[in-house]
Amino acid sequence: MIETHKKQLEWFKSKLGVSDYTVAWIAFLKGLILGLLIYHFFINV
């Protein structure tokens, strides 16, 4: 399972031409946006 995930990540990086650092920032921003949406719609009623 982990090897499959590594292969998918390498494919994604090669298609977009990004580095590990960029992937980390994308994941951080995705989590931040998702967290803010959850807060807005479920907690802040």
PyMOL commands that set and color helices and strands:
alter all, ss='L'
color gray80, all
select helices_A, chain A and resi 2-16+20-43
alter helices_A, ss='H'
color red, helices_A
deselect
rebuild
show_as cartoon
